[in-house]
Amino acid sequence: MTDAASRPFAAGAVAVPLVLPVLGYLSSDVRIMFTVHLFLGAFWFGTAVLGAVVLGPVMGGLSEEANVEFAEGFVPKMNLLMEPVSVGAIGSGIGLASMMGLWASPTVSLWAALAIAIALLVLGFGPLHKFTAGMFDEIAADETDHERLASLNKKYGMLSLVELVLMIAIVATMSGLRWGF
């Protein structure tokens, strides 16, 4: 998958989202950590919206050959990028909460955000990863099984909607944190 995405892309896709939260935390500056968390979270949320609402339906409407051609470039990059982004966003959120002293007296919103974050990680590293890996295997095969590729893409799209709902819920918990709930 690294070769399919390109080694420089793979290195950056893994390193940047994982190093930024560490640097933000080591800075001891809440503003920097907030910015890192906001950047990674917005990127993750935006990608989830784009995938669930735009890319999935577009890919479903492409011819078999066009679908494979698009997936060959898209799937390896997204698979390598989004898992580190999710870990970075959640790690930076936990670190930010720590820097702000929120763990000293956690609110319902903080616990809810943590529970939803764990659910998002389980979803991303579990079934979503399984479907994207299956799509990659299918497009890398000598003879692509277009029915299986379409089936995996459909399942991925449905779970992307669940991911999107969880992301909207986690944004609501963050609003609750801001307003003291």
matplotlib code that plots the C-alpha trace (Angstrom):
import matplotlib.pyplot as plt

x = [0.0, 2.9, 4.3, 0.9, 0.5, 4.2, 6.8, 7.1, 3.3, 3.1, 5.9, 4.3, 0.8, 1.9, 4.4, 2.7, -0.6, 1.3, 4.1, 2.0, 0.1, 3.4, 4.9, 1.8, 1.8, 5.6, 5.1, 3.0, 1.0, -2.7, -3.2, -0.8, -2.4, -5.9, -4.8, -3.3, -6.5, -8.7, -6.7, -6.7, -10.3, -11.5, -9.5, -10.9, -14.5, -14.2, -12.9, -15.7, -18.3, -16.6, -16.4, -19.9, -21.8, -19.8, -17.2, -19.2, -22.1, -19.8, -17.8, -21.0, -22.1, -18.8, -18.2, -16.3, -13.1, -13.4, -14.2, -11.0, -8.9, -10.1, -9.8, -6.2, -5.1, -7.5, -7.7, -4.0, -3.6, -6.8, -6.0, -2.5, -3.6, -6.9, -5.8, -2.9, -5.2, -7.8, -5.1, -3.6, -7.0, -8.0, -4.6, -4.4, -7.9, -6.9, -3.7, -5.6, -8.0, -5.1, -3.4, -6.6, -7.0, -10.3, -9.4, -9.2, -12.9, -14.3, -17.8, -20.4, -19.3, -15.7, -16.6, -19.0, -16.3, -13.9, -16.4, -17.3, -13.6, -13.0, -16.0, -14.6, -11.2, -12.8, -14.9, -11.9, -9.4, -12.0, -14.6, -13.6, -10.0, -11.2, -13.3, -10.5, -7.9, -10.3, -10.8, -7.1, -6.6, -9.3, -7.9, -4.4, -5.6, -4.8, -8.5, -10.6, -13.9, -16.0, -19.0, -16.9, -15.3, -18.8, -20.0, -17.1, -17.5, -21.2, -20.5, -17.7, -20.1, -22.8, -20.3, -19.0, -22.4, -22.2, -18.8, -20.2, -23.0, -20.5, -18.4, -21.4, -22.0, -18.4, -18.6, -21.7, -19.8, -17.0, -19.6, -20.8, -17.2, -16.9, -20.1, -19.4, -21.6]
y = [0.0, 2.3, 1.8, 2.4, 5.7, 6.7, 6.5, 10.2, 10.6, 7.6, 9.0, 12.5, 11.0, 9.0, 11.4, 14.8, 13.8, 11.9, 14.4, 17.6, 16.6, 15.6, 19.0, 20.8, 19.1, 19.6, 23.3, 23.6, 26.3, 25.6, 27.8, 25.7, 22.4, 23.8, 24.8, 21.3, 19.7, 22.0, 21.4, 17.6, 17.4, 19.7, 17.7, 14.4, 15.8, 17.4, 14.2, 12.2, 14.5, 14.5, 10.7, 10.0, 12.6, 13.1, 10.5, 7.4, 8.3, 9.5, 6.2, 4.2, 5.9, 5.3, 2.6, -0.5, 0.6, 4.2, 3.1, 0.9, 3.6, 6.2, 3.7, 2.8, 6.3, 7.1, 4.1, 3.7, 7.4, 7.6, 4.4, 5.6, 9.1, 8.8, 6.4, 8.6, 11.7, 10.0, 9.0, 12.5, 14.3, 12.1, 12.3, 16.0, 16.3, 14.2, 16.2, 19.5, 18.4, 17.6, 20.9, 22.7, 20.8, 19.2, 15.8, 17.1, 17.3, 15.7, 16.6, 14.5, 16.1, 15.1, 11.5, 11.5, 12.9, 10.2, 7.5, 8.7, 9.1, 5.4, 4.4, 6.3, 4.6, 1.2, 1.9, 3.3, 0.6, -2.2, -2.4, 0.7, -0.5, -4.0, -2.6, -0.2, -3.0, -5.3, -2.6, -2.2, -6.0, -6.1, -3.3, -4.7, -8.2, -9.4, -9.6, -7.2, -8.6, -5.6, -6.9, -7.4, -3.9, -2.4, -4.3, -3.2, 0.4, 0.3, -1.1, 1.5, 4.3, 3.1, 3.0, 6.4, 7.7, 6.2, 7.8, 11.1, 10.9, 10.1, 13.1, 15.4, 14.0, 14.6, 18.2, 18.6, 17.3, 19.8, 22.6, 21.2, 21.4, 25.0, 25.9, 23.9, 20.9]
z = [0.0, 0.8, -2.7, -4.3, -2.4, -2.9, -0.1, 0.4, 0.8, 3.1, 5.3, 5.6, 6.0, 9.0, 10.5, 10.4, 12.1, 14.8, 15.4, 15.5, 18.7, 20.4, 19.5, 20.6, 23.9, 24.4, 23.7, 26.9, 25.1, 25.1, 22.1, 20.0, 21.1, 20.5, 17.0, 16.3, 17.6, 15.6, 12.4, 12.7, 13.8, 11.0, 8.5, 9.7, 9.9, 6.4, 4.9, 6.5, 5.1, 1.7, 1.7, 2.9, 1.0, -2.2, -3.0, -2.2, -4.4, -7.2, -7.1, -7.1, -10.3, -12.2, -14.7, -13.4, -15.1, -13.9, -10.4, -10.3, -11.8, -9.2, -6.4, -7.3, -6.5, -3.8, -1.5, -0.6, 0.2, 2.3, 4.1, 5.0, 5.9, 7.9, 10.6, 11.7, 11.5, 13.7, 16.3, 16.1, 16.5, 19.5, 21.1, 20.7, 22.2, 25.2, 25.6, 25.3, 28.0, 30.2, 29.5, 30.3, 33.6, 32.5, 33.7, 37.3, 37.4, 34.2, 33.1, 31.3, 28.0, 28.5, 29.2, 26.3, 24.0, 25.2, 24.6, 21.2, 20.3, 21.3, 19.2, 16.2, 16.7, 16.9, 13.8, 11.9, 12.8, 12.6, 9.9, 7.9, 7.7, 6.8, 3.9, 2.6, 2.8, 0.9, -1.7, -2.1, -2.4, -5.0, -7.1, -6.8, -8.0, -11.5, -12.2, -10.2, -8.9, -9.6, -7.7, -4.6, -5.0, -5.3, -2.3, -0.2, -1.4, -0.4, 3.0, 3.5, 2.5, 4.9, 7.8, 6.8, 7.5, 11.0, 11.4, 10.3, 12.9, 15.6, 14.5, 14.8, 18.2, 19.3, 18.1, 20.2, 23.3, 22.6, 22.6, 25.9, 27.2, 26.0, 27.8, 31.0, 30.6]

ax = plt.figure().add_subplot(projection="3d")
ax.plot(x, y, z, "-o")
ax.set_aspect("equal")
plt.show()
